[in-house]
Amino acid sequence: MKKFQLGEFEEIVLLTVAVLDQEAYGFGIKEEIESRLERSVSIGALQSALRRMENKGYLTSQKGEGSTERGGRPKLFFRITAHGMRALDHNRNVRLDLWNSIPASVSKLSYD
């Protein structure tokens, strides 16, 4: 189980990198998360999560070309790995198993 352990934020970041595919770089990931989740994201927390997941083997990174708008500095692009996809799949299956285990008496509760 620990082999594919992901926190909520890590899972969101990993999913976003997968969604953005070849266009996944720091600021783009931040904007996509904020747009989809209507949630503010600190660039520092995002960078920490990206590095952590790269160290776990869930992501790889590669420098793009430099641009004048970035003062010649290249963007760092992230790609999800097969190991990262297995981690997402594992998380999804664990959550689905929990959802499917909710007794009918609980799922009928009203939260209006």
C-alpha positions in Angstrom: 0.0 0.0 0.0 2.7 2.5 0.9 4.3 1.8 -2.5 1.7 4.1 -4.2 0.9 6.5 -1.3 -0.3 9.9 -2.6 -1.6 12.8 -0.6 -4.6 14.7 -1.9 -2.6 17.6 -3.3 -0.1 15.2 -4.8 -2.9 13.3 -6.5 -4.4 16.5 -7.9 -1.0 17.6 -9.2 -0.3 14.3 -10.8 -3.7 14.2 -12.4 -3.1 17.7 -13.7 0.3 16.8 -15.2 -1.4 13.9 -16.9 -4.2 16.1 -18.2 -1.8 18.8 -19.5 0.5 16.1 -21.1 3.3 17.8 -22.9 2.3 21.2 -21.8 2.8 20.6 -18.1 5.1 23.2 -16.5 5.0 24.9 -13.1 2.9 28.0 -13.8 0.6 26.1 -16.3 -0.1 23.4 -13.7 -0.8 26.0 -11.1 -3.3 27.8 -13.4 -5.0 24.6 -14.4 -5.5 23.5 -10.7 -6.8 26.9 -9.7 -9.2 27.0 -12.6 -10.6 23.5 -12.3 -10.7 23.4 -8.5 -11.3 27.1 -7.7 -8.6 26.7 -5.2 -5.5 28.9 -4.6 -2.2 27.1 -5.1 1.1 28.3 -3.7 3.9 28.0 -6.3 6.3 26.8 -3.5 3.9 24.0 -2.4 3.5 23.0 -6.1 7.3 22.9 -6.7 7.8 20.8 -3.5 5.1 18.4 -4.6 6.6 18.1 -8.2 10.1 17.4 -6.8 8.7 14.9 -4.3 6.9 13.0 -7.0 9.8 13.2 -9.3 11.9 11.6 -6.5 9.3 8.8 -6.1 9.5 8.1 -9.9 6.0 9.3 -10.6 7.2 12.2 -12.9 10.1 13.1 -15.0 11.2 16.6 -16.0 12.9 18.2 -19.0 14.0 21.7 -19.8 12.3 23.4 -22.7 13.8 26.2 -24.8 14.5 29.5 -23.3 12.2 32.5 -24.1 12.7 36.2 -24.1 9.6 36.7 -21.9 11.4 34.5 -19.3 14.7 36.3 -19.6 16.1 33.5 -21.6 15.4 30.9 -18.9 13.8 27.6 -20.1 10.5 26.2 -18.7 10.8 22.9 -16.9 8.2 20.5 -18.3 6.9 17.5 -16.4 5.6 14.2 -17.7 3.9 11.5 -15.8 5.6 8.1 -15.9 4.1 4.6 -16.0 4.8 4.3 -12.3 2.9 7.6 -11.8 -0.1 6.2 -13.8 0.0 3.0 -11.6 -0.1 5.2 -8.5 -3.1 7.1 -9.8 -4.9 3.9 -10.8 -4.2 2.4 -7.4 -5.6 5.5 -5.7 -8.7 5.5 -7.9 -9.3 1.8 -7.1 -8.9 2.3 -3.4 -11.4 5.2 -3.4 -13.9 3.3 -5.6 -13.7 0.4 -3.3 -14.5 2.6 -0.3 -17.3 4.4 -2.2 -18.8 1.0 -3.1 -18.6 -0.2 0.5 -20.9 2.6 1.9 -24.0 0.9 3.2 -27.3 1.9 1.6 -28.5 3.4 4.9 -25.6 5.9 4.9 -25.8 6.7 1.2 -29.5 7.7 1.6 -28.7 10.4 4.1 -29.7 13.9 3.0 -27.2 16.7 3.3 -29.4 19.6 2.2 
